[in-house]
Amino acid sequence: MIHIRKKTSKDKNKKYQRGHVHLIIGASRFGTRVALRYAKAGLYVTVVDMDKKSQYKLGDNFLGSFVLGDATKLSTLEEANVSRAKTILIVTDNEDTNIFIANLIYTKYHKNNIIVRLDDEDKYNLLINKDVKIVNPFMTSIIQFVNFEKEDEK
């Protein structure tokens, strides 16, 4: 496992919330975009991914850290400071992995601030903590289409 700390801010006037880590597991296009938005908003972000090349998606000016490792392993989660995480976003490309990691973090660290990306509604019941927030891109798209229809009817 490699912990790679990215560059710090060139703008010394920018304030960051110390002590709060916003943890993003999965450096997919979605995960990296959320990480960049959090960082731009002044939040400290740690991104975890198993692919070393994923860190380059964050760019040279990313103000956070990247942990190279398997988030299904406790050692990787510890390296990423999961116990200090204010929010935990789990967005790997594998739904079963996302569910496993969410359940692991909830069971081991008793975190209630977990958000998981799942496409398959049938898998929602596999999350042991029903307070885990679920983002379903498919359902979000349906809601948006329905809202467009409602706007057109006005």
DSSP file (Angstrom, degrees, kcal/mol; ACC not computed):
  #  RESIDUE AA STRUCTURE BP1 BP2  ACC     N-H-->O    O-->H-N    N-H-->O    O-->H-N    TCO  KAPPA ALPHA  PHI   PSI    X-CA   Y-CA   Z-CA
    1    1 A M              0   0    0      0, 0.0     2,-0.4     0, 0.0    68,-0.2   0.000 360.0 360.0 360.0 135.7    0.0    0.0    0.0
    2    2 A I  E     -A   68   0A   0     66,-1.3    66,-3.4     2,-0.0     2,-0.6  -0.967 360.0-154.7-120.5 131.7    1.3    3.4   -0.9
    3    3 A H  E     -A   67   0A   0     -2,-0.4     2,-0.6    64,-0.2    64,-0.2  -0.932  15.0-171.0-105.7 118.9    0.1    6.7    0.6
    4    4 A I  E     -A   66   0A   0     62,-3.1    62,-2.8    -2,-0.6     2,-0.6  -0.932   9.2-155.7-115.0 114.7    0.7    9.5   -1.8
    5    5 A R  E     -A   65   0A   0     -2,-0.6    60,-0.2    60,-0.2     3,-0.1  -0.789  17.6-141.4 -91.0 125.8    0.2   13.0   -0.5
    6    6 A K        -     0   0    0     58,-1.5    54,-0.1    -2,-0.6    55,-0.1  -0.171  37.6 -64.8 -76.9 175.3   -0.6   15.4   -3.3
    7    7 A K        -     0   0    0     53,-0.4    57,-0.3     1,-0.1    -1,-0.2  -0.187  51.2-123.9 -57.9 149.7    0.6   19.0   -3.5
    8    8 A T        -     0   0    0      1,-0.1    -1,-0.1    55,-0.1    56,-0.0  -0.509  44.7 -71.2 -90.3 168.2   -0.5   21.5   -0.9
    9    9 A S        -     0   0    0     -2,-0.2    -1,-0.1     1,-0.2    53,-0.0  -0.274  26.6-156.2 -63.4 138.1   -2.2   24.7   -1.9
   10   10 A K  S    S+     0   0    0      1,-0.1     2,-1.1    51,-0.1    -1,-0.2   0.697  86.7  76.7 -79.3 -21.8   -0.2   27.4   -3.5
   11   11 A D    >   -     0   0    0      1,-0.2     3,-1.4     2,-0.0    -1,-0.1  -0.765  64.5-174.7 -92.0  96.5   -2.8   29.8   -2.2
   12   12 A K  T 3  S+     0   0    0     -2,-1.1    -1,-0.2     1,-0.3    -3,-0.1   0.647  76.7  67.1 -68.2 -15.5   -1.9   30.1    1.5
   13   13 A N  T 3  S+     0   0    0     -3,-0.1     2,-0.3     2,-0.1    -1,-0.3   0.682  76.1 100.8 -79.4 -17.3   -5.0   32.2    2.2
   14   14 A K    <   -     0   0    0     -3,-1.4     2,-0.4     1,-0.0    -5,-0.1  -0.513  66.5-144.6 -72.9 131.0   -7.4   29.3    1.5
   15   15 A K        -     0   0    0     -2,-0.3     2,-0.4     3,-0.0    -2,-0.1  -0.788  12.2-163.6-100.6 139.7   -8.6   27.7    4.7
   16   16 A Y        -     0   0    0     -2,-0.4     2,-0.9    27,-0.0    27,-0.2  -0.928  30.9-106.5-120.5 145.8   -9.3   24.0    5.0
   17   17 A Q    >   -     0   0    0     25,-1.1     3,-0.8    -2,-0.4    27,-0.4  -0.587  40.5-149.1 -71.9 106.1  -11.3   22.2    7.7
   18   18 A R  T 3  S+     0   0    0     -2,-0.9     3,-0.1     1,-0.2    -1,-0.0  -0.506  75.3  24.1 -77.1 146.0   -8.7   20.5    9.7
   19   19 A G  T 3  S+     0   0    0     -2,-0.2     2,-0.6     1,-0.2    -1,-0.2   0.191  99.2  99.9  88.3 -17.1   -9.5   17.2   11.4
   20   20 A H    <   -     0   0    0     -3,-0.8     2,-0.5    65,-0.1    24,-0.5  -0.909  51.3-170.4-107.2 123.6  -12.3   16.4    8.9
   21   21 A V  E     -b   85   0A   0     63,-1.1    65,-2.8    -2,-0.6    66,-0.9  -0.934  13.0-154.0-109.9 131.7  -11.5   13.9    6.2
   22   22 A H  E     -bc  87  45A   0     22,-2.4    24,-2.1    -2,-0.5     2,-0.5  -0.927  22.3-155.0-103.3 109.8  -14.0   13.4    3.4
   23   23 A L  E     -bc  88  46A   0     64,-2.6    66,-3.1    -2,-0.7     2,-0.5  -0.741  13.9-172.7 -96.8 127.3  -13.1    9.9    2.2
   24   24 A I  E     -bc  89  47A   0     22,-2.8    24,-2.7    -2,-0.5     2,-0.7  -0.974   7.1-160.9-121.1 119.0  -13.9    8.7   -1.3
   25   25 A I  E     +bc  90  48A   0     64,-3.2    66,-3.0    -2,-0.5    24,-0.2  -0.878  66.4  37.5-103.8 111.6  -13.4    5.1   -2.1
   26   26 A G        -     0   0    0     22,-3.0     2,-0.4    -2,-0.7    23,-0.2   0.367  64.3-143.5 113.6 111.7  -13.1    4.5   -5.9
   27   27 A A        +     0   0    0      4,-0.1    30,-0.1    20,-0.1    65,-0.1  -0.289  50.0 140.8 -99.7  48.1  -11.4    6.9   -8.2
   28   28 A S  S  > S-     0   0    0     -2,-0.4     4,-2.7    63,-0.4     5,-0.3  -0.142  75.4 -89.1 -71.2-179.8  -13.8    6.4  -11.1
   29   29 A R  H  > S+     0   0    0      1,-0.2     4,-1.8     2,-0.2     5,-0.2   0.922 132.9  47.2 -59.3 -42.2  -14.8    9.4  -13.2
   30   30 A F  H  > S+     0   0    0      2,-0.2     4,-2.2     1,-0.2     5,-0.2   0.946 112.5  48.4 -63.1 -50.1  -17.6   10.0  -10.7
   31   31 A G  H  > S+     0   0    0     60,-0.3     4,-2.2     1,-0.2    -2,-0.2   0.890 112.3  47.7 -60.3 -42.2  -15.4    9.6   -7.6
   32   32 A T  H  X S+     0   0    0     -4,-2.7     4,-2.5     2,-0.2    -1,-0.2   0.873 109.9  52.9 -70.2 -35.1  -12.7   11.9   -8.9
   33   33 A R  H  X S+     0   0    0     -4,-1.8     4,-2.0    -5,-0.3    -2,-0.2   0.908 110.6  47.0 -66.3 -39.8  -15.2   14.6   -9.9
   34   34 A V  H  X S+     0   0    0     -4,-2.2     4,-2.8     2,-0.2     5,-0.2   0.930 111.7  51.9 -64.7 -43.4  -16.7   14.6   -6.4
   35   35 A A  H  X S+     0   0    0     -4,-2.2     4,-2.5     1,-0.2    -2,-0.2   0.910 110.0  48.5 -58.9 -43.6  -13.2   14.7   -4.9
   36   36 A L  H  X S+     0   0    0     -4,-2.5     4,-2.3     2,-0.2    -1,-0.2   0.878 111.8  49.2 -66.7 -37.3  -12.3   17.7   -7.0
   37   37 A R  H  X S+     0   0    0     -4,-2.0     4,-1.7     2,-0.2    -2,-0.2   0.918 111.4  49.1 -67.9 -42.6  -15.5   19.5   -6.1
   38   38 A Y  H  <>S+     0   0    0     -4,-2.8     5,-2.4     1,-0.2     3,-0.2   0.945 113.2  47.3 -59.0 -47.8  -15.0   18.9   -2.4
   39   39 A A  H ><5S+     0   0    0     -4,-2.5     3,-1.7     1,-0.2    -2,-0.2   0.900 109.4  53.0 -62.7 -40.8  -11.4   20.1   -2.6
   40   40 A K  H 3<5S+     0   0    0     -4,-2.3    -1,-0.2     1,-0.3    -2,-0.2   0.825 105.2  56.1 -63.4 -30.6  -12.5   23.2   -4.5
   41   41 A A  T 3<5S-     0   0    0     -4,-1.7    -1,-0.3    -3,-0.2    -2,-0.2   0.458 126.7-102.1 -80.4  -0.6  -15.0   23.9   -1.7
   42   42 A G  T < 5S+     0   0    0     -3,-1.7   -25,-1.1     1,-0.3     2,-0.3   0.635  77.3 136.1  92.5  14.6  -12.1   23.9    0.8
   43   43 A L      < -     0   0    0     -5,-2.4     2,-0.5   -27,-0.2    -1,-0.3  -0.713  57.5-118.1 -96.2 147.1  -12.7   20.4    2.2
   44   44 A Y        -     0   0    0    -24,-0.5   -22,-2.4   -27,-0.4     2,-0.4  -0.741  36.9-168.2 -87.1 126.6   -9.9   17.9    2.8
   45   45 A V  E     -cd  22  64A   0     18,-0.6    20,-2.3    -2,-0.5     2,-0.5  -0.914  17.9-166.1-121.0 138.4  -10.3   14.8    0.7
   46   46 A T  E     -cd  23  65A   0    -24,-2.1   -22,-2.8    -2,-0.4     2,-0.4  -0.996  12.5-161.3-119.2 128.2   -8.7   11.4    0.7
   47   47 A V  E     -cd  24  66A   0     18,-2.7    20,-3.2    -2,-0.5     2,-0.4  -0.905   1.9-161.9-110.1 135.4   -9.2    9.2   -2.3
   48   48 A V  E     +cd  25  67A   0    -24,-2.7   -22,-3.0    -2,-0.4     2,-0.3  -0.962  21.5 150.3-118.0 132.3   -8.6    5.5   -2.2
   49   49 A D  E     - d   0  68A   0     18,-2.0    20,-2.1    -2,-0.4     6,-0.1  -0.985  45.0-135.4-155.5 156.1   -8.2    3.3   -5.2
   50   50 A M  S    S+     0   0    0     -2,-0.3     2,-0.6    18,-0.2    20,-0.1   0.607  86.7  80.0 -87.0 -13.2   -6.3    0.1   -6.2
   51   51 A D    >   -     0   0    0      1,-0.1     3,-1.6    18,-0.1     4,-0.4  -0.856  66.0-155.7-101.9 117.1   -5.0    1.5   -9.5
   52   52 A K  G >  S+     0   0    0     -2,-0.6     3,-1.2     1,-0.3     4,-0.3   0.824  93.5  62.2 -58.8 -32.9   -2.0    3.8   -9.2
   53   53 A K  G >  S+     0   0    0      1,-0.2     3,-1.4     2,-0.2     4,-0.4   0.728  85.8  77.0 -66.6 -20.7   -2.8    5.5  -12.4
   54   54 A S  G X  S+     0   0    0     -3,-1.6     3,-1.3     1,-0.3     4,-0.5   0.797  80.3  68.3 -61.6 -28.6   -6.1    6.7  -10.9
   55   55 A Q  G X  S+     0   0    0     -3,-1.2     3,-1.1    -4,-0.4     4,-0.4   0.800  90.2  63.1 -62.4 -26.5   -4.3    9.4   -8.9
   56   56 A Y  G X  S+     0   0    0     -3,-1.4     3,-0.9    -4,-0.3    -1,-0.3   0.739  88.8  68.5 -72.3 -21.2   -3.5   11.2  -12.2
   57   57 A K  G <  S+     0   0    0     -3,-1.3    -1,-0.3    -4,-0.4    -2,-0.2   0.754  93.3  60.8 -64.5 -23.3   -7.2   11.8  -12.8
   58   58 A L  G <  S-     0   0    0     -3,-1.1    -1,-0.2    -4,-0.5    -2,-0.2   0.690 104.4-138.4 -79.3 -18.8   -7.1   14.2   -9.8
   59   59 A G    X   -     0   0    0     -3,-0.9     3,-0.9    -4,-0.4    -1,-0.1  -0.005  26.6 -72.6  82.7 169.6   -4.6   16.5  -11.5
   60   60 A D  T 3  S+     0   0    0      1,-0.2   -53,-0.4    -4,-0.1    -1,-0.2   0.713 126.0  54.8 -74.4 -22.1   -1.5   18.2  -10.2
   61   61 A N  T 3  S+     0   0    0     -3,-0.2    -1,-0.2   -55,-0.1     2,-0.2   0.274  72.0 133.3 -99.3  12.2   -3.4   20.8   -8.2
   62   62 A F    <   -     0   0    0     -3,-0.9     2,-0.9     1,-0.1   -55,-0.1  -0.453  47.0-150.3 -64.8 128.6   -5.6   18.4   -6.1
   63   63 A L        +     0   0    0     -2,-0.2   -18,-0.6   -20,-0.1     2,-0.2  -0.535  66.0  55.1-103.1  65.9   -5.5   19.4   -2.5
   64   64 A G  E    S- d   0  45A   0     -2,-0.9   -58,-1.5   -57,-0.3     2,-0.3  -0.794  83.3 -82.6-161.9-156.3   -5.9   16.2   -0.7
   65   65 A S  E     -Ad   5  46A   0    -20,-2.3   -18,-2.7    -2,-0.2     2,-0.4  -0.922  20.0-146.5-131.7 160.1   -4.3   12.8   -0.6
   66   66 A F  E     -Ad   4  47A   0    -62,-2.8   -62,-3.1    -2,-0.3     2,-0.6  -0.989   9.0-160.5-125.3 127.3   -4.5    9.5   -2.5
   67   67 A V  E     -Ad   3  48A   0    -20,-3.2   -18,-2.0    -2,-0.4     2,-0.7  -0.946   9.6-149.2-111.7 120.7   -4.1    6.1   -0.9
   68   68 A L  E     +Ad   2  49A   0    -66,-3.4   -66,-1.3    -2,-0.6     2,-0.3  -0.786  53.2  83.8 -88.6 116.4   -3.2    3.3   -3.1
   69   69 A G  S    S-     0   0    0    -20,-2.1     2,-0.7    -2,-0.7   -18,-0.1  -0.962  81.5 -68.2 169.5 175.5   -4.7    0.1   -1.8
   70   70 A D    >   -     0   0    0     -2,-0.3     3,-1.9     1,-0.1     6,-0.4  -0.808  32.5-156.1 -92.7 112.9   -7.6   -2.3   -1.5
   71   71 A A  T 3  S+     0   0    0     -2,-0.7    -1,-0.1     1,-0.3     6,-0.1   0.504  88.3  73.2 -72.6  -2.8  -10.4   -0.7    0.5
   72   72 A T  T 3  S+     0   0    0     32,-0.0     2,-0.4     4,-0.0    -1,-0.3   0.511  87.2  80.5 -82.8  -3.5  -11.8   -4.1    1.5
   73   73 A K  S X> S-     0   0    0     -3,-1.9     4,-1.8     1,-0.1     3,-0.5  -0.866  78.8-139.4-105.7 135.5   -8.8   -4.4    3.7
   74   74 A L  H 3> S+     0   0    0     -2,-0.4     4,-2.8     1,-0.2     5,-0.2   0.847 101.4  61.1 -60.6 -35.5   -8.7   -2.8    7.2
   75   75 A S  H 3> S+     0   0    0      1,-0.2     4,-2.1     2,-0.2    -1,-0.2   0.885 105.8  47.0 -61.8 -37.3   -5.1   -1.7    6.8
   76   76 A T  H <> S+     0   0    0     -3,-0.5     4,-1.7    -6,-0.4    -1,-0.2   0.918 112.1  49.5 -69.1 -43.2   -6.0    0.4    3.7
   77   77 A L  H  <>S+     0   0    0     -4,-1.8     5,-2.1    -7,-0.2    -2,-0.2   0.893 111.1  50.2 -62.1 -39.8   -9.0    2.0    5.5
   78   78 A E  H ><5S+     0   0    0     -4,-2.8     3,-1.7     1,-0.2    -1,-0.2   0.916 108.4  52.2 -63.3 -43.6   -6.7    2.8    8.5
   79   79 A E  H 3<5S+     0   0    0     -4,-2.1    -1,-0.2     1,-0.3    -2,-0.2   0.834 108.2  52.3 -60.8 -32.4   -4.2    4.4    6.2
   80   80 A A  T 3<5S-     0   0    0     -4,-1.7    -1,-0.3    -5,-0.1    -2,-0.2   0.361 114.6-118.8 -86.3   5.1   -7.0    6.5    4.8
   81   81 A N  T X 5 +     0   0    0     -3,-1.7     3,-1.5    -5,-0.1     4,-0.4   0.895  48.6 167.8  60.1  44.3   -8.1    7.7    8.3
   82   82 A V  G > <S+     0   0    0     -5,-2.1     3,-1.2     1,-0.3    -4,-0.1   0.832  70.6  62.6 -57.8 -32.8  -11.6    6.2    8.0
   83   83 A S  G 3  S+     0   0    0      1,-0.3    -1,-0.3    -6,-0.2    -2,-0.1   0.760 107.2  43.6 -67.2 -22.7  -12.1    6.7   11.7
   84   84 A R  G <  S+     0   0    0     -3,-1.5   -63,-1.1   -64,-0.0    -1,-0.3   0.410  85.6 127.8 -97.2   0.3  -11.8   10.5   11.3
   85   85 A A  E <   -b   21   0A   0     -3,-1.2   -63,-0.2    -4,-0.4    28,-0.1  -0.372  42.1-167.6 -68.6 128.6  -13.9   10.6    8.1
   86   86 A K  E    S+     0   0A   0    -65,-2.8     2,-0.3     1,-0.3   -64,-0.2   0.874  82.2  11.5 -77.8 -41.2  -16.8   13.1    8.2
   87   87 A T  E     -b   22   0A   0    -66,-0.9   -64,-2.6     2,-0.0     2,-0.5  -0.984  66.5-157.4-134.8 149.3  -18.3   11.6    5.1
   88   88 A I  E     -be  23 114A   0     25,-2.4    27,-3.1    -2,-0.3     2,-0.6  -0.970   7.5-170.3-129.7 115.5  -17.5    8.3    3.3
   89   89 A L  E     -be  24 115A   0    -66,-3.1   -64,-3.2    -2,-0.5     2,-0.7  -0.928   4.0-164.4-108.3 120.9  -18.5    8.0   -0.3
   90   90 A I  E     +be  25 116A   0     25,-3.1    27,-2.2    -2,-0.6   -64,-0.2  -0.906  25.7 149.8-111.9 109.3  -18.1    4.5   -1.8
   91   91 A V        +     0   0    0    -66,-3.0   -63,-0.4    -2,-0.7   -60,-0.3  -0.220  12.0 148.0-137.6  43.9  -18.2    4.5   -5.6
   92   92 A T        -     0   0    0      2,-0.2     6,-0.1     1,-0.1    25,-0.1  -0.227  60.9-107.8 -70.6 172.9  -16.1    1.7   -6.9
   93   93 A D  S    S+     0   0    0      1,-0.1     2,-0.6     4,-0.0    -1,-0.1   0.470 101.6  75.3 -81.2  -1.1  -17.2    0.1  -10.2
   94   94 A N     >  -     0   0    0      1,-0.1     4,-2.2     2,-0.0    -2,-0.2  -0.943  63.2-161.7-118.5 115.7  -18.4   -3.0   -8.4
   95   95 A E  H  > S+     0   0    0     -2,-0.6     4,-2.4     1,-0.2     5,-0.2   0.868  93.1  53.6 -63.2 -38.4  -21.7   -2.9   -6.5
   96   96 A D  H  > S+     0   0    0      1,-0.2     4,-2.5     2,-0.2    -1,-0.2   0.895 109.8  49.0 -64.5 -38.5  -20.9   -6.0   -4.4
   97   97 A T  H  > S+     0   0    0      2,-0.2     4,-2.8     1,-0.2     5,-0.2   0.911 109.3  52.7 -64.7 -42.3  -17.6   -4.4   -3.4
   98   98 A N  H  X S+     0   0    0     -4,-2.2     4,-2.4     2,-0.2    -2,-0.2   0.917 111.2  46.5 -59.3 -44.0  -19.4   -1.2   -2.5
   99   99 A I  H  X S+     0   0    0     -4,-2.4     4,-2.5     2,-0.2     5,-0.2   0.927 112.6  49.9 -64.8 -45.2  -21.8   -3.1   -0.3
  100  100 A F  H  X S+     0   0    0     -4,-2.5     4,-2.5     1,-0.2    -2,-0.2   0.934 112.6  46.4 -59.3 -47.3  -19.1   -5.1    1.4
  101  101 A I  H  X S+     0   0    0     -4,-2.8     4,-2.8     2,-0.2     5,-0.2   0.909 111.9  51.1 -64.3 -42.4  -17.0   -1.9    2.1
  102  102 A A  H  X S+     0   0    0     -4,-2.4     4,-2.4    -5,-0.2    -1,-0.2   0.930 113.4  44.8 -60.7 -45.6  -20.1   -0.1    3.5
  103  103 A N  H  X S+     0   0    0     -4,-2.5     4,-2.6     2,-0.2     5,-0.2   0.885 113.1  51.5 -66.5 -38.5  -20.9   -3.0    5.8
  104  104 A L  H  X S+     0   0    0     -4,-2.5     4,-2.9    -5,-0.2     5,-0.4   0.942 112.3  45.1 -62.0 -48.9  -17.3   -3.3    6.9
  105  105 A I  H  X S+     0   0    0     -4,-2.8     4,-2.2     1,-0.2     6,-0.7   0.909 115.0  47.8 -64.7 -42.0  -17.0    0.3    7.8
  106  106 A Y  H  X S+     0   0    0     -4,-2.4     4,-1.2    -5,-0.2    -1,-0.2   0.934 117.1  42.3 -63.9 -44.9  -20.3    0.4    9.6
  107  107 A T  H  < S+     0   0    0     -4,-2.6    -2,-0.2    -5,-0.2    -1,-0.2   0.927 124.0  34.1 -68.7 -46.4  -19.5   -2.8   11.6
  108  108 A K  H  < S+     0   0    0     -4,-2.9    -3,-0.2    -5,-0.2    -2,-0.2   0.881 134.3  23.0 -79.3 -39.7  -15.9   -2.0   12.4
  109  109 A Y  H  < S-     0   0    0     -4,-2.2    -3,-0.2    -5,-0.4    -2,-0.2   0.469  91.3-131.5-111.9  -4.2  -16.0    1.8   12.8
  110  110 A H     <  +     0   0    0     -4,-1.2     2,-0.4    -5,-0.5    -4,-0.2   0.881  44.5 168.4  55.0  42.9  -19.7    2.4   13.6
  111  111 A K        -     0   0    0     -6,-0.7    -1,-0.2     1,-0.1     3,-0.2  -0.714  26.1-177.0 -89.7 136.4  -19.9    5.2   11.0
  112  112 A N        +     0   0    0     -2,-0.4     2,-0.1     1,-0.1    -1,-0.1   0.279  68.5  82.3-110.6   7.0  -23.3    6.5   10.1
  113  113 A N        +     0   0    0    -28,-0.1   -25,-2.4    19,-0.1     2,-0.4  -0.296  61.3 134.2-109.0  46.4  -22.1    8.9    7.4
  114  114 A I  E     -e   88   0A   0    -27,-0.2    19,-2.4    -3,-0.2     2,-0.4  -0.827  32.6-172.1-105.0 133.5  -21.8    6.5    4.6
  115  115 A I  E     -ef  89 133A   0    -27,-3.1   -25,-3.1    -2,-0.4     2,-0.4  -0.994   9.2-169.3-124.6 128.2  -23.0    7.1    1.0
  116  116 A V  E     -ef  90 134A   0     17,-2.9    19,-3.0    -2,-0.4     2,-0.6  -0.944  19.2-135.8-123.2 137.1  -23.0    4.2   -1.5
  117  117 A R  E     + f   0 135A   0    -27,-2.2     2,-0.4    -2,-0.4    19,-0.2  -0.830  35.1 164.7 -90.5 121.2  -23.5    4.2   -5.2
  118  118 A L        -     0   0    0     17,-2.3    20,-0.2    -2,-0.6     3,-0.1  -1.000  26.4-175.9-136.6 135.5  -25.8    1.3   -6.3
  119  119 A D  S    S+     0   0    0     -2,-0.4     2,-0.8    17,-0.2    -1,-0.1   0.754  71.4  75.9 -94.3 -31.8  -27.6    0.7   -9.5
  120  120 A D    >   -     0   0    0      1,-0.2     3,-1.7     2,-0.0     4,-0.3  -0.730  60.0-165.9 -91.6 107.8  -29.4   -2.4   -8.5
  121  121 A E  G >  S+     0   0    0     -2,-0.8     3,-1.5     1,-0.3     4,-0.3   0.781  85.6  68.5 -62.1 -27.5  -32.3   -1.7   -6.2
  122  122 A D  G 3  S+     0   0    0      1,-0.3     3,-0.3     2,-0.1    -1,-0.3   0.695  95.2  56.9 -65.7 -17.4  -32.6   -5.4   -5.3
  123  123 A K  G X  S+     0   0    0     -3,-1.7     3,-1.9     1,-0.2     4,-0.3   0.510  77.7  92.5 -92.5  -4.9  -29.2   -5.1   -3.5
  124  124 A Y  G X  S+     0   0    0     -3,-1.5     3,-1.7     1,-0.3    -1,-0.2   0.881  80.0  59.6 -55.4 -39.3  -30.4   -2.3   -1.1
  125  125 A N  G 3  S+     0   0    0     -4,-0.3    -1,-0.3    -3,-0.3    -2,-0.1   0.561  88.5  74.2 -71.8  -5.6  -31.4   -4.8    1.5
  126  126 A L  G <  S+     0   0    0     -3,-1.9     2,-0.6     3,-0.0    -1,-0.3   0.581  73.7  94.7 -80.7  -9.6  -27.8   -6.2    1.6
  127  127 A L    <   -     0   0    0     -3,-1.7   -27,-0.1    -4,-0.3   -28,-0.0  -0.740  66.2-156.0 -83.2 121.7  -26.7   -3.1    3.5
  128  128 A I  S    S+     0   0    0     -2,-0.6     2,-0.7     1,-0.1    -1,-0.2   0.789  81.5  61.2 -72.6 -26.2  -26.9   -3.9    7.2
  129  129 A N    >   -     0   0    0      1,-0.1     3,-1.8    -3,-0.1    -1,-0.1  -0.890  68.4-162.9-101.8 111.8  -27.3   -0.3    8.3
  130  130 A K  T 3  S+     0   0    0     -2,-0.7    -1,-0.1     1,-0.3    -2,-0.1   0.561  85.2  71.0 -72.4  -5.9  -30.5    1.1    6.8
  131  131 A D  T 3   +     0   0    0      2,-0.1    -1,-0.3    -3,-0.0     2,-0.2   0.532  69.5 113.8 -85.2  -6.8  -29.2    4.6    7.5
  132  132 A V  S <  S-     0   0    0     -3,-1.8     2,-0.3   -19,-0.1   -17,-0.2  -0.480  71.0-127.1 -64.3 130.5  -26.6    4.2    4.8
  133  133 A K  E     -f  115   0A   0    -19,-2.4   -17,-2.9    -2,-0.2     2,-0.5  -0.622  21.8-151.5 -83.4 139.6  -27.5    6.7    2.1
  134  134 A I  E     -f  116   0A   0     -2,-0.3     2,-0.6   -19,-0.2   -17,-0.2  -0.938   8.6-160.9-117.2 131.1  -27.8    5.3   -1.4
  135  135 A V  E     -f  117   0A   0    -19,-3.0   -17,-2.3    -2,-0.5     3,-0.1  -0.955  10.1-174.5-107.1 122.7  -27.2    7.1   -4.7
  136  136 A N     >  -     0   0    0     -2,-0.6     4,-2.5   -19,-0.2     5,-0.2  -0.919  11.6-165.1-119.9 102.9  -28.8    5.4   -7.6
  137  137 A P  H  > S+     0   0    0      0, 0.0     4,-2.0     0, 0.0    -1,-0.1   0.841  90.0  54.9 -57.0 -35.0  -27.9    7.0  -10.9
  138  138 A F  H  > S+     0   0    0      2,-0.2     4,-2.0     1,-0.2     5,-0.1   0.943 110.9  43.3 -64.2 -48.5  -30.7    5.2  -12.7
  139  139 A M  H  > S+     0   0    0      1,-0.2     4,-2.5     2,-0.2    -1,-0.2   0.879 111.2  55.5 -66.1 -38.0  -33.4    6.4  -10.3
  140  140 A T  H  X S+     0   0    0     -4,-2.5     4,-2.2     1,-0.2    -1,-0.2   0.905 107.7  49.8 -60.6 -41.2  -31.9    9.9  -10.4
  141  141 A S  H  X S+     0   0    0     -4,-2.0     4,-2.4    -5,-0.2    -1,-0.2   0.913 109.4  50.9 -64.3 -42.6  -32.3    9.9  -14.1
  142  142 A I  H  X S+     0   0    0     -4,-2.0     4,-2.6     1,-0.2    -2,-0.2   0.929 109.8  50.3 -60.5 -45.2  -35.9    8.7  -14.0
  143  143 A I  H  X S+     0   0    0     -4,-2.5     4,-2.4     1,-0.2    -1,-0.2   0.906 110.3  50.2 -60.3 -42.7  -36.7   11.5  -11.5
  144  144 A Q  H  X S+     0   0    0     -4,-2.2     4,-2.2     2,-0.2    -1,-0.2   0.920 110.6  48.9 -63.4 -43.3  -35.1   14.1  -13.7
  145  145 A F  H  X S+     0   0    0     -4,-2.4     4,-2.1     2,-0.2    -2,-0.2   0.915 111.4  49.6 -62.3 -42.8  -37.1   12.9  -16.7
  146  146 A V  H  X S+     0   0    0     -4,-2.6     4,-2.2     1,-0.2    -1,-0.2   0.910 110.2  51.1 -62.6 -41.4  -40.3   12.9  -14.8
  147  147 A N  H  X S+     0   0    0     -4,-2.4     4,-2.2     2,-0.2    -1,-0.2   0.873 107.8  52.7 -64.6 -36.8  -39.6   16.5  -13.6
  148  148 A F  H  X S+     0   0    0     -4,-2.2     4,-2.3     2,-0.2    -1,-0.2   0.913 108.7  50.7 -62.3 -42.1  -38.9   17.6  -17.2
  149  149 A E  H  X S+     0   0    0     -4,-2.1     4,-1.5     1,-0.2    -2,-0.2   0.913 109.8  49.7 -61.1 -43.4  -42.3   16.1  -18.2
  150  150 A K  H  X S+     0   0    0     -4,-2.2     4,-0.8     1,-0.2    -1,-0.2   0.896 110.5  50.1 -64.0 -40.5  -44.0   18.0  -15.3
  151  151 A E  H >< S+     0   0    0     -4,-2.2     3,-0.7     1,-0.2    -1,-0.2   0.893 109.0  51.8 -65.0 -39.8  -42.3   21.3  -16.4
  152  152 A D  H 3< S+     0   0    0     -4,-2.3    -1,-0.2     1,-0.2    -2,-0.2   0.807 104.4  57.6 -67.1 -28.4  -43.4   20.8  -20.0
  153  153 A E  H 3<        0   0    0     -4,-1.5    -1,-0.2     1,-0.2    -2,-0.2   0.717 360.0 360.0 -74.6 -20.1  -47.0   20.3  -18.9
  154  154 A K    <<        0   0    0     -4,-0.8    -1,-0.2    -3,-0.7    -2,-0.1   0.483 360.0 360.0 -72.8 360.0  -47.1   23.7  -17.2
